[in-house]
């Protein structure tokens, strides 16, 4: 009988040692899962930060280009406005002369 009890204890011990080993493996696998998750999260965060920086630099570059375009447009507008004012001045001068001539001829009629 002692042989059967010893055999049973030995088998039970084997089961326990297998259970302990499996528990340790499960525990370490859990740690590895956590480590892999943290590493993946860090990589994703790195890419998000890098893409945000790229977007920011692209946005700043675009803003500079837009500001430059606005400045060029304002310069062109100033040139066009200056030309318009020149043309307007020419016509106003002509119309002023016409008005002066009309006033002068009216004064001549009044004086006659």
ZAMAR-767023 format. One record per residue: chain; residue in one letter; x, y, z of N, C-alpha, C, O, CB in turn. Coordinates in steps of 0.02 Angstrom, whole numbers, always signed. Glycine has a CB too. Layout:
ch|aa|nc1|nc2|nc3|cac1|cac2|cac3|cc1|cc2|cc3|oc1|oc2|oc3|cbc1|cbc2|cbc3
A|A|X|Y|Z|X|Y|Z|X|Y|Z|X|Y|Z|X|Y|Z;
...
// end
This chain:
ch|aa|nc1|nc2|nc3|cac1|cac2|cac3|cc1|cc2|cc3|oc1|oc2|oc3|cbc1|cbc2|cbc3
A|X|+40|-59|+0|+0|+0|+0|+42|+63|+0|+25|+112|-33|-45|+0|+58;
A|X|+96|+63|+36|+137|+124|+36|+162|+140|-34|+171|+199|-50|+196|+117|+83;
A|X|+172|+90|-74|+195|+105|-142|+142|+144|-181|+158|+190|-218|+213|+40|-179;
A|X|+79|+125|-171|+26|+160|-207|+19|+231|-181|+8|+277|-220|-41|+122|-198;
A|X|+26|+241|-115|+21|+309|-87|+79|+352|-111|+70|+411|-128|+19|+306|-10;
A|X|+138|+323|-111|+196|+360|-134|+188|+378|-208|+205|+433|-231|+261|+320|-122;
A|X|+163|+328|-245|+151|+340|-317|+100|+396|-326|+109|+439|-369|+126|+275|-351;
A|X|+47|+395|-286|-5|+446|-291|+23|+514|-272|+8|+564|-305|-65|+428|-246;
A|X|+64|+516|-219|+94|+580|-198|+141|+606|-252|+144|+666|-266|+131|+571|-131;
A|X|+179|+560|-281|+226|+581|-333|+188|+608|-394|+208|+659|-422|+271|+522|-354;
A|X|+134|+575|-413|+94|+600|-469|+62|+667|-451|+58|+712|-493|+40|+549|-489;
A|X|+40|+672|-388|+11|+735|-366|+64|+790|-366|+50|+847|-386|-19|+727|-295;
A|X|+123|+772|-346|+179|+820|-347|+195|+842|-417|+209|+900|-430|+241|+791|-314;
A|X|+193|+794|-463|+205|+811|-533|+151|+859|-558|+165|+906|-594|+207|+747|-576;
A|X|+89|+845|-538|+34|+889|-558|+44|+958|-528|+34|+1008|-562|-34|+860|-536;
A|X|+65|+960|-465|+76|+1024|-433|+133|+1062|-466|+129|+1122|-478|+90|+1015|-358;
A|X|+186|+1026|-480|+243|+1059|-512|+224|+1084|-581|+245|+1138|-602|+304|+1012|-515;
A|X|+184|+1044|-617|+159|+1067|-682|+114|+1128|-673|+118|+1175|-712|+120|+1011|-718;
A|X|+72|+1126|-623|+28|+1183|-610|+67|+1245|-591|+51|+1300|-614|-21|+1166|-554;
A|X|+119|+1236|-551|+161|+1293|-531|+197|+1321|-592|+201|+1382|-602|+212|+1272|-477;
A|X|+224|+1276|-632|+259|+1298|-692|+211|+1335|-739|+228|+1387|-767|+292|+1238|-729;
A|X|+151|+1307|-748|+102|+1339|-792|+82|+1407|-765|+74|+1455|-802|+40|+1294|-800;
A|X|+74|+1411|-698|+56|+1475|-668|+112|+1526|-679|+99|+1585|-693|+42|+1467|-593;
A|X|+174|+1503|-672|+230|+1549|-684|+233|+1571|-757|+246|+1629|-772|+296|+1516|-664;
A|X|+220|+1523|-801|+220|+1540|-873|+165|+1590|-888|+175|+1639|-924|+212|+1476|-916;
A|X|+105|+1577|-860|+49|+1623|-871|+66|+1692|-843|+50|+1743|-873|-15|+1596|-838;
A|X|+98|+1693|-784|+116|+1756|-753|+165|+1794|-797|+157|+1854|-809|+146|+1745|-683;
A|X|+217|+1759|-822|+266|+1792|-864|+236|+1812|-932|+254|+1864|-960|+326|+1747|-875;
A|X|+190|+1771|-958|+156|+1790|-1020|+115|+1853|-1009|+112|+1896|-1053|+111|+1733|-1045;
A|X|+84|+1858|-951|+48|+1919|-934|+94|+1979|-933|+76|+2033|-958|+13|+1912|-867;
A|X|+153|+1971|-904|+202|+2025|-902|+224|+2044|-973|+230|+2103|-990|+263|+2006|-860;
A|X|+235|+1992|-1014|+256|+2006|-1083|+201|+2042|-1121|+215|+2087|-1161|+274|+1941|-1119;
A|X|+139|+2023|-1109|+83|+2058|-1142|+82|+2131|-1122|+71|+2176|-1163|+16|+2024|-1125;
A|X|+92|+2143|-1057|+93|+2212|-1033|+150|+2251|-1064|+142|+2308|-1086|+97|+2214|-956;
A|X|+209|+2220|-1066|+268|+2253|-1094|+257|+2268|-1168|+272|+2323|-1192|+331|+2210|-1084;
A|X|+232|+2219|-1205|+219|+2229|-1276|+167|+2284|-1286|+174|+2325|-1331|+195|+2163|-1309;
A|X|+115|+2285|-1245|+65|+2338|-1250|+94|+2406|-1236|+78|+2454|-1272|+8|+2324|-1201;
A|X|+136|+2411|-1186|+167|+2476|-1170|+213|+2498|-1227|+214|+2557|-1246|+207|+2472|-1104;
A|X|+251|+2451|-1255|+296|+2468|-1311|+256|+2491|-1371|+273|+2540|-1404|+341|+2407|-1329;
A|X|+202|+2455|-1387|+160|+2475|-1444|+129|+2544|-1432|+125|+2585|-1478|+105|+2423|-1456;
A|X|+106|+2556|-1370|+77|+2621|-1354|+129|+2676|-1361|+114|+2731|-1386|+48|+2621|-1283;
A|X|+191|+2663|-1340|+244|+2712|-1346|+260|+2726|-1420|+271|+2784|-1439|+308|+2688|-1310;
A|X|+261|+2674|-1460|+275|+2683|-1532|+219|+2724|-1564|+232|+2769|-1604|+282|+2614|-1568;
A|X|+157|+2708|-1548|+101|+2746|-1576|+103|+2819|-1554|+91|+2864|-1594|+34|+2714|-1555;
A|X|+119|+2831|-1490|+124|+2899|-1465|+180|+2936|-1501|+173|+2995|-1518|+137|+2899|-1389;
A|X|+236|+2902|-1513|+292|+2932|-1549|+270|+2954|-1619|+285|+3010|-1641|+351|+2883|-1554;
A|X|+235|+2910|-1655|+213|+2927|-1722|+161|+2983|-1722|+160|+3025|-1766|+184|+2866|-1756;
A|X|+117|+2984|-1671|+68|+3038|-1666|+104|+3104|-1656|+88|+3154|-1688|+18|+3025|-1609;
A|X|+153|+3105|-1611|+190|+3167|-1597|+229|+3189|-1659|+229|+3248|-1676|+239|+3157|-1538;
A|X|+261|+3142|-1693|+300|+3160|-1752|+254|+3185|-1808|+271|+3234|-1841|+340|+3099|-1777;
A|X|+197|+3153|-1818|+151|+3176|-1870|+122|+3244|-1851|+110|+3286|-1895|+95|+3125|-1881;
A|X|+111|+3256|-1786|+86|+3322|-1764|+138|+3375|-1779|+121|+3430|-1801|+69|+3321|-1689;
A|X|+202|+3360|-1766|+255|+3408|-1782|+258|+3421|-1856|+267|+3478|-1878|+323|+3382|-1757;
A|X|+251|+3368|-1897|+252|+3378|-1969|+193|+3420|-1992|+200|+3463|-2035|+251|+3310|-2005;
A|X|+135|+3407|-1963|+76|+3447|-1980|+86|+3519|-1960|+68|+3565|-1997|+12|+3418|-1947;
A|X|+116|+3530|-1901|+129|+3598|-1877|+177|+3634|-1924|+166|+3692|-1941|+156|+3597|-1805;
A|X|+230|+3600|-1945|+278|+3633|-1990|+247|+3645|-2058|+260|+3696|-2089|+342|+3590|-1997;
A|X|+206|+3598|-2081|+171|+3609|-2145|+123|+3668|-2139|+117|+3708|-2185|+133|+3545|-2167;
A|X|+89|+3673|-2081|+42|+3727|-2070|+79|+3794|-2069|+55|+3843|-2097|+3|+3716|-2005;
A|X|+137|+3796|-2035|+176|+3858|-2032|+201|+3877|-2101|+199|+3936|-2120|+235|+3850|-1984;
A|X|+224|+3828|-2139|+247|+3841|-2207|+190|+3866|-2251|+199|+3913|-2290|+277|+3779|-2238;
A|X|+132|+3836|-2244|+74|+3857|-2282|+54|+3928|-2262|+35|+3968|-2304|+15|+3809|-2272;
A|X|+57|+3942|-2197|+39|+4009|-2173|+87|+4061|-2202|+66|+4115|-2222|+40|+4011|-2096;
A|X|+152|+4044|-2204|+200|+4091|-2234|+185|+4102|-2307|+189|+4158|-2332|+272|+4064|-2225;
A|X|+168|+4048|-2343|+152|+4055|-2414|+90|+4097|-2424|+86|+4138|-2470|+144|+3986|-2446;
A|X|+40|+4086|-2381|-22|+4125|-2386|-8|+4198|-2371|-32|+4242|-2407|-76|+4097|-2338;
A|X|+32|+4211|-2319|+50|+4281|-2303|+88|+4313|-2361|+76|+4371|-2377|+93|+4283|-2239;
A|X|+134|+4275|-2391|+171|+4301|-2448|+124|+4315|-2506|+131|+4366|-2540|+226|+4252|-2469;
A|X|+77|+4270|-2518|+28|+4280|-2572|-15|+4341|-2559|-29|+4380|-2605|-16|+4218|-2581;
A|X|-35|+4350|-2496|-75|+4409|-2479|-34|+4472|-2489|-60|+4522|-2515|-100|+4404|-2406;
A|X|+30|+4470|-2469|+72|+4529|-2478|+80|+4545|-2552|+77|+4603|-2572|+141|+4518|-2446;
A|X|+91|+4493|-2593|+97|+4504|-2665|+32|+4531|-2693|+32|+4577|-2735|+117|+4438|-2702;
A|X|-24|+4503|-2670|-89|+4527|-2693|-100|+4600|-2673|-125|+4639|-2712|-146|+4483|-2664;
A|X|-79|+4617|-2612|-86|+4686|-2590|-43|+4733|-2631|-64|+4788|-2649|-68|+4693|-2516;
A|X|+18|+4710|-2647|+61|+4751|-2690|+30|+4761|-2759|+30|+4816|-2785|+131|+4719|-2697;
A|X|+4|+4706|-2787|-27|+4711|-2853|-89|+4756|-2849|-103|+4795|-2894|-46|+4641|-2880;
A|X|-127|+4749|-2793|-186|+4791|-2784|-166|+4865|-2780|-199|+4908|-2808|-225|+4770|-2721;
A|X|-111|+4878|-2744|-87|+4947|-2739|-68|+4974|-2807|-83|+5032|-2823|-27|+4951|-2691;
A|X|-36|+4933|-2848|-18|+4954|-2916|-80|+4968|-2956|-85|+5019|-2990|+26|+4901|-2951;
A|X|-128|+4923|-2953|-191|+4932|-2990|-228|+4993|-2964|-255|+5032|-3003|-235|+4869|-2985;
A|X|-229|+5000|-2899|-263|+5058|-2870|-229|+5123|-2890|-262|+5173|-2904|-266|+5052|-2793;
A|X|-162|+5122|-2892|-125|+5181|-2915|-141|+5197|-2987|-152|+5255|-3004|-50|+5171|-2907;
A|X|-144|+5146|-3030|-161|+5158|-3100|-233|+5184|-3106|-247|+5230|-3145|-154|+5093|-3141;
A|X|-277|+5155|-3066|-347|+5178|-3067|-350|+5251|-3045|-387|+5291|-3075|-391|+5134|-3021;
A|X|-312|+5268|-2993|-312|+5337|-2970|-284|+5384|-3023|-308|+5440|-3031|-272|+5344|-2904;
A|X|-232|+5361|-3059|-205|+5401|-3113|-258|+5413|-3167|-268|+5469|-3190|-143|+5368|-3144;
A|X|-291|+5359|-3187|-344|+5365|-3238|-400|+5409|-3212|-426|+5451|-3248|-370|+5295|-3259;
A|X|-419|+5398|-3150|-472|+5437|-3119|-452|+5511|-3117|-493|+5555|-3130|-487|+5411|-3047;
A|X|-389|+5523|-3100|-365|+5592|-3099|-367|+5624|-3167|-385|+5683|-3174|-294|+5595|-3072;
A|X|-350|+5585|-3218|-352|+5612|-3286|-424|+5631|-3304|-436|+5686|-3329|-325|+5561|-3337;
A|X|-471|+5585|-3290|-540|+5599|-3306|-568|+5655|-3263|-606|+5698|-3287|-583|+5537|-3299;
A|X|-549|+5656|-3199|-573|+5710|-3156|-546|+5777|-3180|-581|+5828|-3179|-553|+5697|-3083;
A|X|-483|+5775|-3201|-454|+5837|-3227|-490|+5861|-3289|-503|+5920|-3297|-380|+5828|-3243;
A|X|-507|+5815|-3332|-543|+5833|-3393|-613|+5859|-3375|-636|+5910|-3402|-549|+5773|-3441;
A|X|-645|+5824|-3329|-712|+5845|-3310|-709|+5912|-3273|-754|+5953|-3279|-747|+5792|-3268;
A|X|-656|+5921|-3233|-649|+5986|-3199|-642|+6041|-3251|-671|+6095|-3244|-589|+5985|-3151;
A|X|-601|+6027|-3302|-593|+6077|-3355|-659|+6090|-3390|-675|+6147|-3406|-540|+6055|-3405;
A|X|-696|+6037|-3401|-761|+6046|-3434|-807|+6087|-3390|-842|+6132|-3413|-794|+5977|-3450;
A|X|-807|+6070|-3324|-849|+6108|-3278|-826|+6181|-3275|-867|+6227|-3274|-846|+6077|-3207;
A|X|-760|+6192|-3275|-735|+6260|-3275|-756|+6296|-3339|-775|+6355|-3337|-658|+6262|-3268;
A|X|-752|+6262|-3395|-772|+6292|-3458|-846|+6308|-3457|-868|+6361|-3481|-756|+6245|-3517;
A|X|-886|+6262|-3429|-958|+6275|-3425|-971|+6334|-3380|-1011|+6378|-3397|-996|+6212|-3399;
A|X|-938|+6336|-3323|-946|+6392|-3277|-923|+6457|-3309|-954|+6509|-3302|-908|+6379|-3211;
A|X|-867|+6451|-3344|-841|+6511|-3378|-889|+6536|-3432|-899|+6596|-3439|-773|+6496|-3409;
A|X|-917|+6490|-3469|-964|+6510|-3522|-1028|+6537|-3491|-1059|+6583|-3519|-979|+6452|-3569;
A|X|-1048|+6509|-3434|-1106|+6536|-3399|-1092|+6607|-3375|-1135|+6651|-3379|-1127|+6490|-3340;
A|X|-1032|+6617|-3350|-1014|+6684|-3326|-1011|+6733|-3385|-1029|+6792|-3378|-947|+6683|-3288;
A|X|-988|+6709|-3441|-986|+6752|-3500|-1057|+6771|-3520|-1069|+6829|-3539|-950|+6717|-3558;
A|X|-1103|+6724|-3517|-1172|+6738|-3535|-1203|+6787|-3486|-1241|+6831|-3505|-1214|+6673|-3537;
A|X|-1185|+6779|-3423|-1212|+6824|-3372|-1184|+6895|-3382|-1220|+6944|-3375|-1196|+6798|-3300;
A|X|-1120|+6898|-3398|-1088|+6963|-3408|-1112|+6998|-3471|-1109|+7059|-3475|-1012|+6955|-3410;
A|X|-1135|+6962|-3519|-1156|+6993|-3582|-1221|+7024|-3572|-1249|+7053|-3619|-1160|+6943|-3639;
// end
